[in-house]
Amino acid sequence: MSHLQVELVEVAGNLALARVAGRKFPGLLVQGDSIKIVSDIVRDLSNAVSSLDSEEVQDTISELKETITFWVDEYERMMTAAQLPLPY
């Protein structure tokens, strides 16, 4: 295990805005269980697409979009609160 310096900018629920030493912009730290949930959603989406069940596909896409949109919104909110420019 290596050690590195990380600046914790803000925490919001299961998300944290953190900057690794040497990086210009902070990144979004997502808890492992949240990543697993998104992984499961993507798996479900893949299964739904392969079976061509359009209602299930739409539901799964909506769930994935909602989760990722939440992460982006929280990232942008925390960056703004920390008075940091967005990298995009």
C-alpha positions, 0 to 999 in steps of 0.5 A: 500500500502506498500513501499519498496526500489527499485533500478532502474538500467536502462530503455529501452522504456517500460521496466525497469531493477529494483532490489527490496531490499533484492533480489540478481538479478534485475527483468524486469519491464514491463508496463501494456499495454505490459503485456496486449498485451502478454495476448491477444497474448496468448488468440489468440494462445489458440483460434487458437489451439482450432480451429486447424488453423495451419497458425494462430497458427504459426503466433500467436506463432511467435508473442508471441516468438518475444515479449518474446525474445525481453524482454529477450534480453533487460533484458540481455543487461541491465544486461550486461550494468550494469555489473551484472551477469545473474541469469541463 
